[in-house]
């Protein structure tokens, strides 16, 4: 017979304090950005959004997706595009 130990405060803190990067699927990433999954795939093919493959699964970094909402990274990208054109 299996006995279930009650969760100690130390065990629950492990999951609350994690620093690991979170990766989400295409559907969840599209929901975060407020676009369709197909539009997200198109942006990925154009190189506008970074992602990784885990096996054959396309995954997006949650921290990266949230950074797309801040002005500073977008400003930096605009300057990089202008520099390439010149």
C-alpha positions in Angstrom: 0.0 0.0 0.0 1.3 3.4 -0.9 1.3 6.2 1.7 1.3 9.8 0.7 3.5 12.1 2.7 2.1 15.6 3.4 3.9 18.2 1.5 6.4 20.0 3.7 6.9 23.8 3.3 10.4 23.2 2.0 9.1 21.0 -0.8 6.5 23.5 -1.9 9.0 26.3 -1.9 11.1 24.4 -4.5 8.3 24.9 -7.0 7.5 28.5 -6.1 11.1 29.7 -6.3 12.1 28.1 -9.5 14.2 30.1 -11.8 14.1 27.7 -14.8 13.0 29.1 -18.1 9.5 28.2 -19.1 8.7 27.1 -22.6 5.2 27.0 -24.1 3.7 25.5 -27.2 2.6 27.5 -30.3 -1.0 27.8 -29.2 -0.1 29.2 -25.8 2.5 31.6 -27.2 0.0 32.9 -29.7 -2.5 33.5 -26.9 0.2 35.4 -24.9 0.9 37.6 -27.9 -2.8 38.0 -28.9 -2.3 36.6 -32.4 -3.3 33.3 -34.2 -1.0 30.3 -34.1 -0.5 30.5 -37.8 0.5 34.2 -37.6 3.0 33.2 -35.0 4.5 30.5 -37.3 4.7 33.0 -40.1 6.6 35.4 -37.8 8.9 32.6 -36.8 9.7 31.8 -40.5 10.4 35.4 -41.2 12.9 35.5 -38.2 10.9 38.0 -36.3 10.4 35.7 -33.2 12.9 33.4 -31.6 12.0 29.8 -30.7 13.5 26.4 -30.2 12.7 22.9 -31.3 12.4 20.2 -28.6 12.4 17.1 -30.7 9.8 18.0 -33.3 7.9 20.3 -31.0 8.2 24.1 -31.5 8.5 25.9 -28.2 8.6 29.6 -27.3 10.3 31.1 -24.2 7.8 32.9 -22.0 10.3 35.5 -20.8 11.2 36.4 -24.4 7.5 36.7 -25.4 6.9 39.0 -22.4 10.0 41.1 -23.4 8.3 41.8 -26.7 5.8 44.0 -24.9 8.5 46.3 -23.5 9.6 49.3 -25.6 13.3 49.0 -25.1 13.9 45.7 -27.1 11.7 47.0 -29.9 13.7 50.2 -30.1 16.9 48.3 -30.3 15.6 46.1 -33.1 14.5 49.2 -35.1 18.0 50.6 -34.9 19.5 47.3 -36.0 17.2 47.2 -39.0 18.1 50.8 -40.0 21.8 49.9 -39.7 21.4 46.9 -42.0 19.6 49.0 -44.6 22.3 51.6 -44.7 
